[in-house]
Amino acid sequence: MLVLFLALLFIRRTYARMTVGLLMLFLSLYFSLAWFDEMVDVRAAGGTPSAGLRSAILFIAGAFCMSILLIIPLHLPRRMPLYNRK
């Protein structure tokens, strides 16, 4: 993922951003499922989730939000009717 983000610094194509955003969105969803499975395993074993496991959801949620921002086109506000009023 780090290589993809570094490539985005040099490749300024909208489709590249959207592709990386979709890839990151799918990875975030996959990791959130893995996180939920780990939480179920910890609770089934009778333990409490650690702080690291609880903070993982914040990282996954941040990655999910960033992927949404990568998917949305940069020129979207100029096309919205609210900004085109005189």
KEGU-766501 format. One record per atom (N, C-alpha, C, CB): residue in one letter; atom name; x, y, z. Coordinates in steps of 0.001 Angstrom, whole numbers, plus 500000, padded with zeros to 6 digits. Last residue first. Glycine has a CB too. Layout:
! residues N
+------+------+--------+--------+--------+
: code : site :      x :      y :      z :
+------+------+--------+--------+--------+
:    A :   CA :      X :      Y :      Z :
...
+------+------+--------+--------+--------+
This chain:
! residues 86
+------+------+--------+--------+--------+
: code : site :      x :      y :      z :
+------+------+--------+--------+--------+
:    K :    N : 474607 : 532234 : 491319 :
:    K :   CA : 475191 : 533579 : 491191 :
:    K :    C : 474560 : 534528 : 492154 :
:    K :   CB : 475037 : 534111 : 489780 :
:    R :    N : 475591 : 528788 : 491818 :
:    R :   CA : 474627 : 529886 : 491914 :
:    R :    C : 475349 : 531225 : 491821 :
:    R :   CB : 473823 : 529797 : 493233 :
:    N :    N : 477313 : 526683 : 491869 :
:    N :   CA : 477130 : 527333 : 490581 :
:    N :    C : 476091 : 528462 : 490644 :
:    N :   CB : 476716 : 526304 : 489542 :
:    Y :    N : 477344 : 525387 : 494259 :
:    Y :   CA : 478472 : 526280 : 493981 :
:    Y :    C : 478299 : 527043 : 492664 :
:    Y :   CB : 479768 : 525481 : 493942 :
:    L :    N : 475051 : 523828 : 494117 :
:    L :   CA : 475159 : 524823 : 495172 :
:    L :    C : 476252 : 525835 : 494881 :
:    L :   CB : 475421 : 524151 : 496499 :
:    P :    N : 475424 : 521912 : 492118 :
:    P :   CA : 474585 : 523081 : 491839 :
:    P :    C : 474720 : 524175 : 492885 :
:    P :   CB : 473146 : 522664 : 491740 :
:    M :    N : 478764 : 520751 : 491588 :
:    M :   CA : 477550 : 520726 : 492398 :
:    M :    C : 476742 : 522002 : 492165 :
:    M :   CB : 477895 : 520568 : 493899 :
:    R :    N : 481131 : 521012 : 490289 :
:    R :   CA : 480013 : 520522 : 489501 :
:    R :    C : 478707 : 520550 : 490281 :
:    R :   CB : 480293 : 519121 : 489021 :
:    R :    N : 482952 : 521807 : 492184 :
:    R :   CA : 482672 : 522737 : 491086 :
:    R :    C : 481470 : 522298 : 490271 :
:    R :   CB : 483885 : 522866 : 490179 :
:    P :    N : 483181 : 519562 : 493867 :
:    P :   CA : 482472 : 520766 : 494321 :
:    P :    C : 482156 : 521749 : 493210 :
:    P :   CB : 483279 : 521460 : 495363 :
:    L :    N : 484651 : 517613 : 492187 :
:    L :   CA : 483244 : 517446 : 492519 :
:    L :    C : 482575 : 518747 : 492977 :
:    L :   CB : 483103 : 516403 : 493593 :
:    H :    N : 487288 : 517361 : 491496 :
:    H :   CA : 486547 : 518469 : 490923 :
:    H :    C : 485052 : 518383 : 491219 :
:    H :   CB : 486772 : 518517 : 489435 :
:    L :    N : 488228 : 514997 : 492608 :
:    L :   CA : 488656 : 516274 : 493181 :
:    L :    C : 487833 : 517446 : 492681 :
:    L :   CB : 490107 : 516516 : 492870 :
:    P :    N : 485923 : 512274 : 493206 :
:    P :   CA : 486738 : 513106 : 492305 :
:    P :    C : 487062 : 514457 : 492940 :
:    P :   CB : 486008 : 513320 : 490966 :
:    I :    N : 486289 : 509819 : 495699 :
:    I :   CA : 485531 : 511003 : 495273 :
:    I :    C : 486421 : 511858 : 494372 :
:    I :   CB : 485030 : 511831 : 496510 :
:    I :    N : 488298 : 508046 : 496435 :
:    I :   CA : 487378 : 507657 : 495374 :
:    I :    C : 486626 : 508868 : 494831 :
:    I :   CB : 486390 : 506607 : 495886 :
:    L :    N : 489651 : 509210 : 498552 :
:    L :   CA : 490381 : 508956 : 497309 :
:    L :    C : 489443 : 508636 : 496150 :
:    L :   CB : 491364 : 507811 : 497505 :
:    L :    N : 487674 : 509266 : 500506 :
:    L :   CA : 488190 : 510534 : 499985 :
:    L :    C : 488991 : 510350 : 498705 :
:    L :   CB : 489052 : 511212 : 501027 :
:    I :    N : 487452 : 506518 : 500954 :
:    I :   CA : 486306 : 507246 : 500399 :
:    I :    C : 486762 : 508580 : 499813 :
:    I :   CB : 485225 : 507478 : 501487 :
:    S :    N : 489939 : 506077 : 502084 :
:    S :   CA : 489630 : 505446 : 500804 :
:    S :    C : 488428 : 506113 : 500147 :
:    S :   CB : 489366 : 503947 : 500994 :
:    M :    N : 489712 : 507483 : 504479 :
:    M :   CA : 490666 : 507946 : 503471 :
:    M :    C : 490399 : 507316 : 502109 :
:    M :   CB : 492089 : 507636 : 503914 :
:    C :    N : 487809 : 505866 : 505776 :
:    C :   CA : 487488 : 507258 : 505430 :
:    C :    C : 488433 : 507804 : 504359 :
:    C :   CB : 487555 : 508145 : 506680 :
:    F :    N : 489332 : 503503 : 506056 :
:    F :   CA : 488071 : 503482 : 505314 :
:    F :    C : 487696 : 504896 : 504877 :
:    F :   CB : 486941 : 502865 : 506173 :
:    A :    N : 491394 : 504366 : 507684 :
:    A :   CA : 491713 : 503892 : 506334 :
:    A :    C : 490464 : 503868 : 505465 :
:    A :   CB : 492348 : 502492 : 506387 :
:    G :    N : 489877 : 504913 : 509996 :
:    G :   CA : 490612 : 505981 : 509308 :
:    G :    C : 490975 : 505600 : 507884 :
:    G :   CB : 491872 : 506330 : 510076 :
:    A :    N : 488988 : 502342 : 510627 :
:    A :   CA : 488008 : 503379 : 510286 :
:    A :    C : 488677 : 504552 : 509573 :
:    A :   CB : 487287 : 503874 : 511552 :
:    I :    N : 491449 : 501142 : 511218 :
:    I :   CA : 490651 : 500623 : 510102 :
:    I :    C : 489624 : 501661 : 509667 :
:    I :   CB : 489947 : 499301 : 510496 :
:    F :    N : 492192 : 502656 : 513457 :
:    F :   CA : 493045 : 502630 : 512270 :
:    F :    C : 492258 : 502167 : 511049 :
:    F :   CB : 494257 : 501713 : 512499 :
:    L :    N : 490109 : 502009 : 515182 :
:    L :   CA : 490315 : 503407 : 514787 :
:    L :    C : 491183 : 503500 : 513536 :
:    L :   CB : 490960 : 504201 : 515935 :
:    I :    N : 490506 : 499289 : 515500 :
:    I :   CA : 489295 : 499735 : 514811 :
:    I :    C : 489400 : 501197 : 514400 :
:    I :   CB : 488071 : 499529 : 515700 :
:    A :    N : 492824 : 499204 : 516988 :
:    A :   CA : 492878 : 498771 : 515591 :
:    A :    C : 491646 : 499225 : 514824 :
:    A :   CB : 493011 : 497251 : 515510 :
:    S :    N : 492267 : 499758 : 519583 :
:    S :   CA : 492711 : 500879 : 518763 :
:    S :    C : 492823 : 500489 : 517288 :
:    S :   CB : 494052 : 501399 : 519270 :
:    R :    N : 491616 : 497205 : 520515 :
:    R :   CA : 490571 : 498233 : 520442 :
:    R :    C : 490991 : 499406 : 519567 :
:    R :   CB : 490224 : 498733 : 521838 :
:    L :    N : 494078 : 495989 : 520378 :
:    L :   CA : 492995 : 495443 : 519570 :
:    L :    C : 491860 : 496449 : 519435 :
:    L :   CB : 492477 : 494139 : 520180 :
:    G :    N : 495450 : 497517 : 522225 :
:    G :   CA : 495901 : 497459 : 520833 :
:    G :    C : 494823 : 496954 : 519905 :
:    G :   CB : 497117 : 496580 : 520712 :
:    A :    N : 494114 : 496962 : 524568 :
:    A :   CA : 494042 : 498326 : 524035 :
:    A :    C : 494481 : 498360 : 522577 :
:    A :   CB : 494912 : 499279 : 524870 :
:    S :    N : 492418 : 493756 : 524303 :
:    S :   CA : 493511 : 494633 : 524705 :
:    S :    C : 493333 : 496011 : 524080 :
:    S :   CB : 494871 : 494030 : 524302 :
:    P :    N : 489326 : 492404 : 525427 :
:    P :   CA : 490183 : 492890 : 524337 :
:    P :    C : 491250 : 493857 : 524851 :
:    P :   CB : 489334 : 493577 : 523259 :
:    T :    N : 489379 : 489849 : 527886 :
:    T :   CA : 488914 : 491162 : 527455 :
:    T :    C : 489857 : 491657 : 526369 :
:    T :   CB : 488847 : 492171 : 528653 :
:    G :    N : 488509 : 486321 : 527735 :
:    G :   CA : 489363 : 487481 : 527988 :
:    G :    C : 488689 : 488780 : 527608 :
:    G :   CB : 490659 : 487348 : 527234 :
:    G :    N : 487210 : 484011 : 527029 :
:    G :   CA : 486969 : 484560 : 528353 :
:    G :    C : 487820 : 485758 : 528692 :
:    G :   CB : 487189 : 483520 : 529362 :
:    A :    N : 487253 : 483085 : 524520 :
:    A :   CA : 488268 : 482539 : 525408 :
:    A :    C : 488133 : 483085 : 526824 :
:    A :   CB : 489652 : 482840 : 524866 :
:    A :    N : 485339 : 484675 : 523392 :
:    A :   CA : 485016 : 483255 : 523589 :
:    A :    C : 486020 : 482588 : 524528 :
:    A :   CB : 484989 : 482516 : 522237 :
:    R :    N : 486725 : 487089 : 523183 :
:    R :   CA : 485609 : 486995 : 524126 :
:    R :    C : 485206 : 485546 : 524386 :
:    R :   CB : 484410 : 487779 : 523601 :
:    V :    N : 488573 : 486368 : 521204 :
:    V :   CA : 489041 : 486817 : 522521 :
:    V :    C : 487932 : 486686 : 523549 :
:    V :   CB : 489538 : 488274 : 522459 :
:    D :    N : 486877 : 485721 : 519034 :
:    D :   CA : 487782 : 484716 : 519593 :
:    D :    C : 488256 : 485098 : 520999 :
:    D :   CB : 488987 : 484525 : 518670 :
:    V :    N : 485659 : 488191 : 518572 :
:    V :   CA : 484831 : 487048 : 518963 :
:    V :    C : 485698 : 485969 : 519602 :
:    V :   CB : 484072 : 486476 : 517742 :
:    M :    N : 487900 : 489673 : 517776 :
:    M :   CA : 487146 : 490072 : 518971 :
:    M :    C : 486285 : 488917 : 519475 :
:    M :   CB : 486262 : 491302 : 518670 :
:    E :    N : 488562 : 488352 : 515410 :
:    E :   CA : 489498 : 488325 : 516539 :
:    E :    C : 488801 : 488711 : 517846 :
:    E :   CB : 490682 : 489272 : 516274 :
:    D :    N : 486350 : 489028 : 513862 :
:    D :   CA : 486621 : 487624 : 514164 :
:    D :    C : 487560 : 487501 : 515361 :
:    D :   CB : 487225 : 486917 : 512940 :
:    F :    N : 486702 : 491806 : 513680 :
:    F :   CA : 485524 : 491271 : 514358 :
:    F :    C : 485722 : 489806 : 514734 :
:    F :   CB : 484287 : 491424 : 513474 :
:    W :    N : 489101 : 491824 : 512198 :
:    W :   CA : 489051 : 492400 : 513543 :
:    W :    C : 487860 : 491864 : 514321 :
:    W :   CB : 488984 : 493928 : 513470 :
:    A :    N : 488287 : 490719 : 509787 :
:    A :   CA : 489294 : 490018 : 510583 :
:    A :    C : 489306 : 490531 : 512019 :
:    A :   CB : 490683 : 490178 : 509953 :
:    L :    N : 486535 : 492761 : 508998 :
:    L :   CA : 486019 : 491414 : 509250 :
:    L :    C : 487001 : 490590 : 510082 :
:    L :   CB : 485728 : 490701 : 507924 :
:    S :    N : 488408 : 494793 : 508693 :
:    S :   CA : 487373 : 494944 : 509719 :
:    S :    C : 486718 : 493594 : 510016 :
:    S :   CB : 486306 : 495972 : 509270 :
:    F :    N : 489911 : 493816 : 506584 :
:    F :   CA : 490536 : 493904 : 507899 :
:    F :    C : 489511 : 494122 : 509007 :
:    F :   CB : 491557 : 495024 : 507916 :
:    Y :    N : 487981 : 494057 : 504533 :
:    Y :   CA : 488553 : 492750 : 504869 :
:    Y :    C : 489160 : 492775 : 506276 :
:    Y :   CB : 489626 : 492345 : 503830 :
:    L :    N : 487576 : 496815 : 504496 :
:    L :   CA : 486462 : 495924 : 504822 :
:    L :    C : 486961 : 494541 : 505222 :
:    L :   CB : 485505 : 495811 : 503634 :
:    S :    N : 490140 : 497605 : 503746 :
:    S :   CA : 489579 : 498046 : 505023 :
:    S :    C : 488418 : 497166 : 505441 :
:    S :   CB : 489126 : 499499 : 504936 :
:    L :    N : 490320 : 496459 : 501210 :
:    L :   CA : 491225 : 496005 : 502262 :
:    L :    C : 490714 : 496421 : 503641 :
:    L :   CB : 492636 : 496564 : 502030 :
:    F :    N : 488344 : 497951 : 499884 :
:    F :   CA : 488179 : 496505 : 500029 :
:    F :    C : 489094 : 495948 : 501125 :
:    F :   CB : 488466 : 495802 : 498695 :
:    L :    N : 489565 : 500497 : 500081 :
:    L :   CA : 488236 : 500259 : 500640 :
:    L :    C : 488011 : 498765 : 500870 :
:    L :   CB : 487148 : 500828 : 499708 :
:    M :    N : 491924 : 500151 : 498641 :
:    M :   CA : 492005 : 500434 : 500072 :
:    M :    C : 490665 : 500213 : 500768 :
:    M :   CB : 492477 : 501865 : 500298 :
:    L :    N : 490817 : 499800 : 496114 :
:    L :   CA : 491629 : 498746 : 496704 :
:    L :    C : 491720 : 498928 : 498220 :
:    L :   CB : 493035 : 498736 : 496077 :
:    L :    N : 489586 : 502297 : 495786 :
:    L :   CA : 488775 : 501077 : 495824 :
:    L :    C : 489535 : 499913 : 496447 :
:    L :   CB : 488319 : 500702 : 494418 :
:    G :    N : 491893 : 503939 : 495800 :
:    G :   CA : 490833 : 504114 : 496789 :
:    G :    C : 489944 : 502891 : 496914 :
:    G :   CB : 489995 : 505310 : 496438 :
:    V :    N : 493222 : 503032 : 493551 :
:    V :   CA : 493861 : 502855 : 494855 :
:    V :    C : 492825 : 503008 : 495966 :
:    V :   CB : 495016 : 503872 : 495044 :
:    T :    N : 491309 : 503874 : 491668 :
:    T :   CA : 491677 : 502469 : 491778 :
:    T :    C : 492323 : 502175 : 493131 :
:    T :   CB : 492625 : 502079 : 490644 :
:    M :    N : 491287 : 506633 : 492040 :
:    M :   CA : 490074 : 505873 : 492297 :
:    M :    C : 490375 : 504384 : 492454 :
:    M :   CB : 489068 : 506090 : 491173 :
:    R :    N : 493905 : 507285 : 491273 :
:    R :   CA : 493427 : 507584 : 492623 :
:    R :    C : 492214 : 506742 : 492972 :
:    R :   CB : 493088 : 509065 : 492756 :
:    A :    N : 493797 : 506461 : 488596 :
:    A :   CA : 494762 : 505834 : 489513 :
:    A :    C : 494337 : 506065 : 490955 :
:    A :   CB : 496190 : 506391 : 489280 :
:    Y :    N : 491888 : 508167 : 487555 :
:    Y :   CA : 491604 : 506739 : 487602 :
:    Y :    C : 492570 : 505999 : 488524 :
:    Y :   CB : 491666 : 506149 : 486204 :
:    T :    N : 493168 : 510630 : 487658 :
:    T :   CA : 491983 : 510404 : 488481 :
:    T :    C : 491701 : 508921 : 488624 :
:    T :   CB : 490770 : 511115 : 487884 :
:    R :    N : 496699 : 510908 : 487885 :
:    R :   CA : 495521 : 510505 : 487122 :
:    R :    C : 494366 : 510233 : 488058 :
:    R :   CB : 495817 : 509266 : 486266 :
:    R :    N : 499399 : 511571 : 488510 :
:    R :   CA : 498292 : 512445 : 488867 :
:    R :    C : 497056 : 512156 : 488002 :
:    R :   CB : 498712 : 513911 : 488722 :
:    I :    N : 501960 : 509981 : 489817 :
:    I :   CA : 500928 : 509742 : 488803 :
:    I :    C : 499691 : 510530 : 489215 :
:    I :   CB : 500602 : 508201 : 488650 :
:    F :    N : 503424 : 510719 : 492039 :
:    F :   CA : 503985 : 510972 : 490718 :
:    F :    C : 502968 : 510780 : 489598 :
:    F :   CB : 505167 : 510069 : 490487 :
:    L :    N : 501897 : 510078 : 494222 :
:    L :   CA : 502583 : 511364 : 494216 :
:    L :    C : 503088 : 511727 : 492826 :
:    L :   CB : 503741 : 511343 : 495198 :
:    L :    N : 501087 : 507496 : 493757 :
:    L :   CA : 500100 : 508557 : 493563 :
:    L :    C : 500726 : 509946 : 493594 :
:    L :   CB : 499024 : 508462 : 494622 :
:    A :    N : 503294 : 506061 : 494550 :
:    A :   CA : 503044 : 506183 : 493109 :
:    A :    C : 502026 : 507283 : 492830 :
:    A :   CB : 502550 : 504844 : 492530 :
:    L :    N : 502909 : 506150 : 497271 :
:    L :   CA : 504042 : 506876 : 496701 :
:    L :    C : 503881 : 507048 : 495202 :
:    L :   CB : 505350 : 506153 : 497006 :
:    F :    N : 500700 : 504454 : 497393 :
:    F :   CA : 500556 : 505856 : 497777 :
:    F :    C : 501718 : 506702 : 497270 :
:    F :   CB : 500451 : 505976 : 499289 :
:    L :    N : 501868 : 502039 : 496543 :
:    L :   CA : 500768 : 502633 : 495779 :
:    L :    C : 500583 : 504108 : 496117 :
:    L :   CB : 499468 : 501874 : 496045 :
:    V :    N : 503722 : 501635 : 498569 :
:    V :   CA : 504206 : 501825 : 497194 :
:    V :    C : 503117 : 502467 : 496341 :
:    V :   CB : 504651 : 500474 : 496574 :
:    L :    N : 501998 : 501184 : 500690 :
:    L :   CA : 502884 : 502339 : 500719 :
:    L :    C : 503422 : 502650 : 499327 :
:    L :   CB : 504037 : 502100 : 501691 :
:    M :    N : 500828 : 498814 : 500000 :
:    M :   CA : 500000 : 500000 : 500000 :
:    M :    C : 500875 : 501253 : 500000 :
:    M :   CB : 499057 : 499996 : 501209 :
+------+------+--------+--------+--------+
